[in-house]
Amino acid sequence: MVELITVMVLIGVLAAFALPRLMGDSTTGAALFGDQVASALRMAQKSAVARRRTVCVTMTATTLTLRVRTAVGNGPCDVQLQGITDGLYDSKEAGIVMSGAPPLLLFRPDGTIDDGNGVRLGRVDIAIAIAIKGANAIRRTITLDGGTGYVH
């Protein structure tokens, strides 16, 4: 009888945790990737203000790279943020992507955001919404507030 109850408990645990993972449910992976993207964007915003240097965020559907512009004014973003390596914020699961993200965002030392084309997003009426998708459904939306540079 004890063996039967033990087997039933193990089957219940497998059904609750392992089966959705095996069936391709990407909800957890999409939530994790969304948290990583939001964390990286917050890190870029805070680093730009603290270091008084522009932080460039380069994005594709599955990758996110942070670099610091060492020169004042315009120039290349040529130095990695300390402790942030390439690939740290990349999507690790197939099918989990972000959309709506411009290929380049520049976080300025004054707290504003530039879309890389010279358009400052420092006005309240301009915001960027980045959708995190998994299994062809939006699992999370990250918003960059144009008025404050805040990531939420």
C-alpha positions as CSV (number, residue, x, y, z in Angstrom):
1,M,0.0,0.0,0.0
2,V,2.8,2.4,0.9
3,E,4.5,1.6,-2.5
4,L,1.3,2.4,-4.4
5,I,0.9,5.8,-2.6
6,T,4.6,6.6,-3.3
7,V,4.2,5.8,-7.0
8,M,1.0,7.9,-7.2
9,V,2.8,10.9,-5.6
10,L,5.7,10.5,-8.1
11,I,3.3,10.4,-11.0
12,G,1.6,13.5,-9.7
13,V,4.9,15.4,-9.4
14,L,5.9,14.3,-12.9
15,A,2.6,15.4,-14.3
16,A,2.8,18.8,-12.6
17,F,6.4,19.7,-13.5
18,A,8.1,17.5,-16.0
19,L,5.2,16.8,-18.5
20,P,4.6,20.5,-19.4
21,R,8.3,20.9,-20.0
22,L,8.4,17.8,-22.2
23,M,5.3,18.9,-24.1
24,G,7.0,22.2,-25.1
25,D,5.3,24.6,-22.7
26,S,7.5,27.7,-22.9
27,T,5.7,29.8,-20.3
28,T,8.5,29.5,-17.7
29,G,11.2,30.1,-20.2
30,A,9.5,33.1,-21.6
31,A,9.0,34.6,-18.2
32,L,12.7,34.0,-17.4
33,F,13.8,35.6,-20.7
34,G,11.4,38.6,-20.0
35,D,13.0,39.1,-16.6
36,Q,16.5,38.9,-18.1
37,V,15.6,41.5,-20.8
38,A,14.0,43.9,-18.2
39,S,17.0,43.4,-15.9
40,A,19.4,44.2,-18.7
41,L,17.6,47.3,-19.7
42,R,17.4,48.5,-16.1
43,M,21.1,47.9,-15.8
44,A,21.8,49.9,-18.9
45,Q,19.7,52.9,-17.7
46,K,21.2,52.9,-14.2
47,S,24.8,52.4,-15.5
48,A,24.4,55.3,-18.0
49,V,23.3,57.7,-15.2
50,A,25.9,56.4,-12.7
51,R,28.8,56.4,-15.1
52,R,27.8,59.6,-17.0
53,R,28.4,57.7,-20.2
54,T,26.0,56.5,-22.9
55,V,25.2,52.8,-22.7
56,C,24.3,51.1,-26.0
57,V,21.9,48.2,-26.0
58,T,22.0,46.1,-29.2
59,M,19.0,43.8,-29.7
60,T,17.9,41.0,-32.0
61,A,15.0,38.7,-31.5
62,T,17.0,36.4,-29.1
63,T,20.0,38.4,-28.0
64,L,20.8,41.6,-26.1
65,T,24.3,43.1,-25.8
66,L,25.3,46.0,-23.5
67,R,28.3,48.3,-24.3
68,V,29.5,51.6,-22.9
69,R,30.6,54.6,-25.0
70,T,33.9,55.7,-23.5
71,A,34.2,58.9,-25.5
72,V,32.1,61.9,-24.7
73,G,29.6,62.8,-27.4
74,N,29.2,60.5,-30.4
75,G,31.4,57.5,-31.1
76,P,31.3,53.8,-30.9
77,C,30.2,51.9,-27.9
78,D,33.3,49.9,-27.5
79,V,33.6,48.6,-23.9
80,Q,31.6,45.9,-22.2
81,L,29.9,46.8,-18.9
82,Q,31.9,45.4,-16.0
83,G,30.6,42.0,-15.1
84,I,28.3,41.8,-18.2
85,T,29.5,39.3,-20.8
86,D,28.1,38.7,-24.3
87,G,25.4,36.1,-24.2
88,L,24.4,36.7,-20.6
89,Y,21.0,38.0,-21.6
90,D,20.3,35.7,-24.6
91,S,17.3,33.5,-25.0
92,K,18.3,30.0,-24.2
93,E,15.2,28.2,-25.5
94,A,14.1,27.8,-29.1
95,G,10.8,29.6,-29.9
96,I,11.2,32.3,-27.2
97,V,11.8,35.7,-28.8
98,M,11.3,39.4,-28.3
99,S,9.5,41.7,-30.8
100,G,8.9,45.4,-31.0
101,A,12.5,46.1,-29.9
102,P,14.5,48.5,-32.0
103,P,17.9,47.1,-33.0
104,L,19.7,49.8,-31.0
105,L,18.8,51.8,-27.9
106,L,21.1,54.4,-26.4
107,F,20.6,55.1,-22.7
108,R,21.9,58.7,-22.1
109,P,23.5,60.0,-18.9
110,D,20.6,62.4,-18.4
111,G,18.2,59.5,-18.1
112,T,16.7,59.8,-21.6
113,I,16.6,57.1,-24.2
114,D,17.6,57.5,-27.9
115,D,16.4,55.0,-30.5
116,G,19.8,55.0,-32.3
117,N,18.4,57.2,-35.1
118,G,18.6,60.4,-33.2
119,V,15.0,60.3,-31.9
120,R,15.0,61.0,-28.2
121,L,12.4,59.1,-26.3
122,G,12.5,61.6,-23.5
123,R,8.9,62.8,-24.1
124,V,6.0,61.4,-22.1
125,D,4.1,60.5,-25.2
126,I,6.8,58.2,-26.6
127,A,7.3,54.8,-25.2
128,I,8.6,51.5,-26.5
129,A,6.8,48.2,-25.8
130,I,8.9,45.0,-26.1
131,A,6.9,41.8,-26.3
132,I,8.3,38.5,-25.1
133,K,6.8,35.7,-27.1
134,G,6.8,32.0,-26.4
135,A,4.7,29.3,-28.2
136,N,3.3,32.0,-30.5
137,A,1.7,34.0,-27.7
138,I,2.9,37.1,-25.9
139,R,4.0,36.0,-22.4
140,R,5.2,39.4,-21.1
141,T,5.4,43.0,-22.2
142,I,8.3,45.3,-21.1
143,T,7.7,49.1,-21.5
144,L,10.4,51.7,-21.6
145,D,8.8,55.0,-20.4
146,G,9.9,57.9,-22.5
147,G,9.4,60.5,-19.8
148,T,11.6,59.0,-17.2
149,G,13.7,56.2,-18.9
150,Y,12.1,53.8,-16.5
151,V,11.8,50.2,-17.5
152,H,8.7,48.3,-16.3
